[in-house]
């Protein structure tokens, strides 16, 4: 397979977790090199800079591609500023059902009719980037949630998403979920540090991401904050980070273990049981890792199917587009679209059967179907989480 331009694919704590699980130093160094070159680079350039042999480089590239940590992408095409006659704009909206649905969705979301300039902007970016309509609908919804729904903002973010390789509904949705979780965690940590009424700045968020990757619990961050105020007499993010990194190196998992060691406890690992929140956090972390592992397996299977049977990828795109159209369809249109959707599903099952794969080969199978291995059903703890916490606590007591 010819590779045109290598770029980082997945990013953030989840990507680093996957990279650590690979245990391949060549892949890790290549990922770091790509992260330092966000615009991407030709594969030959990376191989020369890292002084890899052909075998070392090919293995590292294949690992990163298979696990979604790298992508083979051309640089984004240049922005188009084509000026269309009014009749051509009207014809484009009328002749292309996907673009028409995209415009309808934009107008319904914004609550206003697109003017000629806005329509030109959307048509330019739609034709230039060729992103799937369902990706555009996610993008429009995200711009609205951020309070910046304009055609120019959609254009700006569309080029950014293209650059990040978010060219499918699943990739874009996963990216948004990670960003929302990251923002939510950032706000929680600011509350722990007695900062209210604002979101974290870029530098603050990087520290918070690092602590999340380290597995720092709320009580540990709070204790480190108290020590920072005593030592630096003010909130110093580098000072606080240094404390947390030091505790991690010493193996402390929560505030109780730190305090037990400092007060001369006979063994800080068994001085006291962790609080239920700490046990719960550990169980939820294992659940999250299991979900990530299953998602990786499904991603690998889908990629194998696309490579083995190109018609699978075409049907998959049609399936996602149909789902997107169903989501914004009028009541009278839903029945026909549902039949069309079932047709694509039937075709997918036939394709799997032709390759000797079971019908549910692409279906996620969580251990707990009630909560999907999330640990919570709404705001209530699932019984699987309660049982896992109890078992974990009994194991910890048995080790003392």
C-alpha positions as CSV (number, residue, x, y, z in Angstrom):
1,X,0.0,0.0,0.0
2,X,1.4,3.4,-1.1
3,X,1.5,6.0,1.6
4,X,1.3,9.6,0.6
5,X,1.6,11.7,3.7
6,X,1.7,10.5,7.3
7,X,-0.1,12.4,10.0
8,X,-1.1,11.7,13.6
9,X,-4.5,10.1,13.9
10,X,-5.9,9.6,17.4
11,X,-4.6,12.0,20.1
12,X,-5.0,12.5,23.8
13,X,-4.8,10.1,26.8
14,X,-6.6,7.3,25.1
15,X,-4.1,7.3,22.2
16,X,-1.2,7.3,24.6
17,X,-2.8,4.4,26.4
18,X,-3.0,2.4,23.2
19,X,0.6,3.4,22.3
20,X,1.8,2.1,25.6
21,X,-0.1,-1.2,25.2
22,X,1.7,-1.8,21.8
23,X,5.1,-1.9,23.6
24,X,6.9,-1.0,20.4
25,X,9.7,1.6,20.8
26,X,9.9,2.2,17.0
27,X,6.1,2.9,16.8
28,X,6.3,5.2,19.9
29,X,9.1,7.3,18.5
30,X,7.4,7.6,15.1
31,X,4.2,8.7,16.8
32,X,6.2,11.4,18.7
33,X,7.8,12.5,15.5
34,X,4.4,12.9,13.7
35,X,3.0,14.7,16.7
36,X,5.8,17.2,16.4
37,X,4.9,17.7,12.7
38,X,1.1,18.4,12.8
39,X,1.1,19.2,9.1
40,X,2.3,15.7,8.4
41,X,5.3,14.5,6.4
42,X,6.2,12.2,3.5
43,X,7.1,8.7,4.8
44,X,10.6,8.9,3.4
45,X,11.3,12.0,5.4
46,X,10.3,10.3,8.7
47,X,12.3,7.2,8.0
48,X,15.4,9.2,7.2
49,X,15.0,11.5,10.3
50,X,14.6,8.6,12.6
51,X,17.3,6.5,11.0
52,X,15.0,3.5,10.7
53,X,15.7,0.5,8.5
54,X,13.0,-0.4,6.0
55,X,11.7,-3.2,8.1
56,X,11.6,-1.1,11.3
57,X,9.8,1.7,9.5
58,X,7.2,-0.5,7.8
59,X,6.4,-2.3,11.1
60,X,6.0,1.0,13.0
61,X,3.8,2.5,10.3
62,X,1.6,-0.5,10.0
63,X,1.1,-0.6,13.8
64,X,0.1,3.1,13.9
65,X,-2.2,2.8,11.0
66,X,-4.0,-0.4,12.2
67,X,-4.7,1.1,15.6
68,X,-5.7,4.5,14.2
69,X,-2.7,6.4,15.8
70,X,-1.6,7.6,12.3
71,X,-3.4,8.4,9.1
72,X,-2.3,8.5,5.5
73,X,-3.7,11.8,4.3
74,X,-2.9,14.4,1.7
75,X,-2.7,18.1,2.9
76,X,-6.1,19.8,2.9
77,X,-7.0,21.2,-0.5
78,X,-6.9,25.0,-0.7
79,X,-10.0,26.9,0.2
80,X,-12.3,27.7,-2.7
81,X,-13.9,31.1,-3.1
82,X,-16.0,30.4,-6.2
83,X,-18.7,32.9,-6.9
84,X,-21.9,31.2,-8.2
85,X,-24.7,32.8,-10.1
86,X,-28.0,32.6,-8.1
87,X,-29.5,30.0,-10.5
88,X,-26.5,27.8,-10.1
89,X,-26.7,27.9,-6.3
90,X,-30.4,27.1,-6.5
91,X,-29.7,24.2,-8.9
92,X,-26.9,22.8,-6.7
93,X,-29.3,22.8,-3.7
94,X,-32.0,21.2,-5.8
95,X,-30.0,18.6,-7.6
96,X,-27.9,17.2,-4.8
97,X,-30.1,15.7,-2.1
98,X,-27.2,15.4,0.4
99,X,-26.3,19.1,0.0
100,X,-29.9,20.1,0.2
101,X,-30.3,18.1,3.4
102,X,-27.2,19.8,4.8
103,X,-28.6,23.3,4.0
104,X,-32.0,22.4,5.5
105,X,-30.3,21.1,8.7
106,X,-28.2,24.3,9.0
107,X,-31.3,26.5,8.6
108,X,-33.3,24.4,11.1
109,X,-30.5,24.5,13.6
110,X,-29.8,28.2,13.2
111,X,-33.5,29.2,12.9
112,X,-32.8,31.4,9.9
113,X,-32.7,31.2,6.1
114,X,-29.3,30.9,4.4
115,X,-28.4,34.0,2.4
116,X,-26.4,33.8,-0.9
117,X,-23.0,34.4,0.6
118,X,-23.6,31.7,3.3
119,X,-24.9,29.3,0.6
120,X,-21.7,29.9,-1.5
121,X,-19.5,29.3,1.5
122,X,-21.2,26.0,2.4
123,X,-21.2,24.8,-1.2
124,X,-17.5,25.6,-1.6
125,X,-16.4,23.7,1.5
126,X,-18.8,20.8,0.7
127,X,-17.4,20.4,-2.8
128,X,-13.8,21.0,-1.9
129,X,-13.4,18.7,1.1
130,X,-16.1,16.1,0.1
131,X,-16.7,15.2,3.8
132,X,-19.8,13.0,4.3
133,X,-23.0,14.9,5.0
134,X,-23.3,13.2,8.4
135,X,-20.0,14.7,9.5
136,X,-21.2,18.1,8.5
137,X,-24.3,17.7,10.6
138,X,-22.2,16.9,13.6
139,X,-20.0,19.9,12.9
140,X,-23.0,22.2,12.6
141,X,-24.4,20.9,15.9
142,X,-21.0,21.4,17.6
143,X,-20.8,25.0,16.3
144,X,-24.3,25.7,17.6
145,X,-23.4,24.3,21.1
146,X,-20.4,26.6,21.2
147,X,-22.6,29.6,20.2
148,X,-20.7,30.2,17.0
149,X,-23.0,28.9,14.2
150,X,-22.0,30.8,11.1
151,X,-21.2,29.5,7.6
152,X,-17.6,30.8,8.0
153,X,-17.2,29.0,11.3
154,X,-18.4,25.8,9.8
155,X,-15.9,26.3,7.0
156,X,-13.1,26.9,9.4
157,X,-13.9,23.9,11.6
158,X,-14.5,21.7,8.5
159,X,-10.9,22.3,7.3
160,X,-9.7,21.6,10.9
161,X,-11.6,18.4,11.1
162,X,-10.3,17.3,7.7
163,X,-6.8,18.0,8.9
164,X,-7.4,15.8,11.9
165,X,-8.7,13.0,9.8
166,X,-12.3,13.2,11.0
167,X,-13.7,12.1,7.7
168,X,-16.3,9.6,9.0
169,X,-19.3,9.9,11.4
170,X,-17.7,7.4,13.9
171,X,-14.4,9.2,14.0
172,X,-16.1,12.7,14.4
173,X,-18.4,11.5,17.1
174,X,-15.6,9.8,19.0
175,X,-13.6,13.0,18.8
176,X,-16.5,15.1,20.1
177,X,-17.0,12.7,23.0
178,X,-13.4,13.0,23.9
179,X,-13.4,16.7,23.7
180,X,-16.6,17.0,25.8
181,X,-15.2,14.6,28.5
182,X,-11.9,16.6,28.5
183,X,-13.8,19.9,29.0
184,X,-16.0,18.4,31.7
185,X,-13.0,17.1,33.6
186,X,-11.2,20.4,33.2
187,X,-14.1,22.2,34.9
188,X,-14.2,19.6,37.7
189,X,-10.5,20.1,38.5
190,X,-10.9,23.9,38.5
191,X,-13.6,23.5,41.1
192,X,-11.2,21.4,43.2
193,X,-8.7,24.3,43.0
194,X,-11.3,26.9,44.1
195,X,-11.5,28.4,40.6
196,X,-15.1,29.1,39.5
197,X,-17.0,30.6,36.7
198,X,-14.6,29.9,33.8
199,X,-13.1,27.1,31.7
200,X,-9.4,26.1,31.9
201,X,-6.9,27.9,29.7
202,X,-4.8,26.0,27.2
203,X,-1.8,25.5,29.5
204,X,-4.0,24.6,32.5
205,X,-5.8,22.0,30.3
206,X,-2.5,20.4,29.4
207,X,-1.6,20.0,33.1
208,X,-5.1,18.5,33.7
209,X,-4.8,16.1,30.8
210,X,-1.4,15.0,32.2
211,X,-2.9,14.4,35.7
212,X,-5.8,12.5,34.1
213,X,-3.4,10.3,32.2
214,X,-1.5,9.7,35.5
215,X,-4.7,8.6,37.2
216,X,-4.6,11.3,39.8
217,X,-7.7,11.1,42.0
218,X,-9.7,14.1,43.2
219,X,-8.5,13.7,46.8
220,X,-4.9,13.5,45.6
221,X,-5.2,16.7,43.5
222,X,-6.9,18.5,46.4
223,X,-4.1,17.5,48.8
224,X,-1.4,18.6,46.3
225,X,-3.2,21.9,46.0
226,X,-3.2,22.4,49.8
227,X,0.6,21.6,49.8
228,X,1.1,24.1,46.9
229,X,-0.6,26.9,48.9
230,X,1.7,26.1,51.9
231,X,4.8,25.9,49.8
232,X,4.4,28.5,47.1
233,X,1.8,30.7,49.1
234,X,-0.3,30.8,45.9
235,X,-1.6,28.5,43.2
236,X,1.3,27.6,41.0
237,X,0.5,25.0,38.3
238,X,4.1,23.9,37.8
239,X,4.6,23.6,41.6
240,X,1.4,21.5,41.9
241,X,2.3,19.4,38.9
242,X,5.8,18.7,40.4
243,X,4.1,17.4,43.6
244,X,1.8,15.1,41.8
245,X,4.6,13.7,39.6
246,X,6.7,13.1,42.7
247,X,3.8,11.2,44.4
248,X,3.3,9.1,41.3
249,X,6.9,8.1,41.2
250,X,6.6,7.0,44.8
251,X,3.6,4.9,43.9
252,X,1.0,6.8,46.0
253,X,-2.5,6.2,44.7
254,X,-4.6,8.5,46.9
255,X,-4.4,11.1,49.7
256,X,-4.7,8.5,52.4
257,X,-1.5,6.7,51.3
258,X,0.4,10.0,51.2
259,X,-0.7,11.0,54.7
260,X,0.0,7.5,56.1
261,X,3.6,7.6,54.7
262,X,4.1,11.1,56.1
263,X,2.8,10.2,59.6
264,X,5.1,7.1,59.8
265,X,2.5,4.5,59.0
266,X,4.1,1.0,59.2
267,X,3.2,0.4,55.5
268,X,1.5,3.1,53.5
269,X,0.1,0.4,51.0
270,X,-1.9,-1.3,53.8
271,X,-2.3,1.5,56.3
272,X,-5.9,1.9,55.4
273,X,-8.3,0.9,52.7
274,X,-8.9,3.4,49.8
275,X,-12.1,5.3,50.0
276,X,-15.0,3.9,48.0
277,X,-14.5,6.7,45.4
278,X,-11.0,5.5,44.8
279,X,-12.1,1.9,44.4
280,X,-14.9,3.0,42.1
281,X,-12.5,5.1,40.0
282,X,-10.2,2.1,39.5
283,X,-13.1,-0.1,38.5
284,X,-14.4,2.5,36.0
285,X,-11.0,2.8,34.6
286,X,-10.9,-1.0,33.9
287,X,-14.3,-0.7,32.3
288,X,-13.1,2.1,30.1
289,X,-10.1,0.1,29.1
290,X,-12.2,-2.9,28.2
291,X,-14.5,-0.7,26.0
292,X,-11.4,0.8,24.3
293,X,-10.0,-2.7,23.6
294,X,-13.3,-3.8,22.1
295,X,-13.5,-0.6,20.0
296,X,-10.0,-1.2,18.7
297,X,-10.9,-4.8,17.6
298,X,-14.1,-3.5,15.8
299,X,-12.0,-0.8,14.1
300,X,-9.5,-3.4,12.9
301,X,-12.3,-5.6,11.6
302,X,-13.9,-2.7,9.7
303,X,-10.6,-1.7,8.2
304,X,-9.9,-5.3,7.1
305,X,-13.3,-5.5,5.5
306,X,-12.7,-2.2,3.6
307,X,-9.4,-3.5,2.3
308,X,-10.7,-7.0,1.5
309,X,-14.0,-6.0,0.0
310,X,-14.2,-2.4,-1.4
311,X,-18.0,-2.8,-1.8
312,X,-18.2,-3.0,2.0
313,X,-16.8,0.5,2.4
314,X,-19.3,1.8,-0.2
315,X,-22.2,0.2,1.6
316,X,-20.9,1.4,4.9
317,X,-20.9,5.0,3.7
318,X,-24.4,4.6,2.3
319,X,-25.6,3.2,5.6
320,X,-24.2,6.2,7.6
321,X,-25.7,8.6,5.1
322,X,-29.1,7.0,5.3
323,X,-28.9,7.1,9.1
324,X,-28.1,10.8,8.9
325,X,-31.0,11.4,6.5
326,X,-33.4,9.5,8.8
327,X,-32.3,11.7,11.8
328,X,-33.4,14.9,10.0
329,X,-36.3,13.4,7.9
330,X,-39.9,14.6,8.2
331,X,-42.4,12.1,9.7
332,X,-43.8,11.2,6.4
333,X,-40.4,10.3,5.0
334,X,-39.1,8.1,7.8
335,X,-40.9,4.9,6.7
336,X,-39.2,4.8,3.3
337,X,-35.8,5.7,4.7
338,X,-36.2,2.9,7.3
339,X,-36.8,0.4,4.5
340,X,-33.7,1.7,2.7
341,X,-31.7,1.5,5.9
342,X,-32.7,-2.2,6.4
343,X,-31.7,-2.9,2.8
344,X,-28.2,-1.6,3.5
345,X,-28.0,-3.7,6.7
346,X,-29.1,-6.8,4.8
347,X,-26.4,-6.1,2.2
348,X,-23.8,-5.8,5.0
349,X,-24.9,-9.1,6.5
350,X,-24.6,-10.8,3.0
351,X,-21.1,-9.3,2.6
352,X,-20.0,-10.7,6.0
353,X,-21.5,-14.1,5.1
354,X,-19.6,-14.1,1.8
355,X,-16.4,-13.7,3.8
356,X,-17.3,-16.4,6.3
357,X,-18.0,-14.0,9.1
358,X,-21.0,-14.1,11.5
359,X,-23.7,-11.5,11.3
360,X,-22.7,-9.9,14.6
361,X,-19.0,-9.7,13.8
362,X,-19.2,-5.9,13.9
363,X,-21.5,-5.7,16.9
364,X,-20.1,-4.5,20.3
365,X,-20.7,-7.1,23.1
366,X,-20.4,-5.4,26.5
367,X,-20.1,-7.6,29.6
368,X,-23.1,-5.8,31.0
369,X,-25.9,-5.1,28.4
370,X,-27.8,-3.0,30.9
371,X,-25.2,-0.2,31.2
372,X,-23.0,-1.1,28.2
373,X,-20.0,-1.3,30.7
374,X,-20.4,2.4,31.5
375,X,-21.0,1.6,35.2
376,X,-24.1,3.9,35.4
377,X,-27.6,3.7,34.1
378,X,-28.6,7.4,34.0
379,X,-27.6,8.8,37.3
380,X,-27.8,5.5,39.1
381,X,-24.9,3.0,39.7
382,X,-25.4,-0.2,37.8
383,X,-25.3,-3.4,39.7
384,X,-22.3,-4.6,37.8
385,X,-20.3,-1.6,39.1
386,X,-21.5,-2.2,42.7
387,X,-20.4,-5.9,42.5
388,X,-17.1,-5.0,40.9
389,X,-16.3,-2.5,43.6
390,X,-17.2,-5.0,46.4
391,X,-15.0,-7.6,44.8
392,X,-12.1,-5.2,44.4
393,X,-12.4,-4.1,48.0
394,X,-12.4,-7.7,49.3
395,X,-9.3,-8.5,47.2
396,X,-7.5,-5.5,48.7
397,X,-8.5,-6.6,52.2
398,X,-7.2,-10.1,51.5
399,X,-3.8,-8.8,50.5
400,X,-3.1,-7.1,53.8
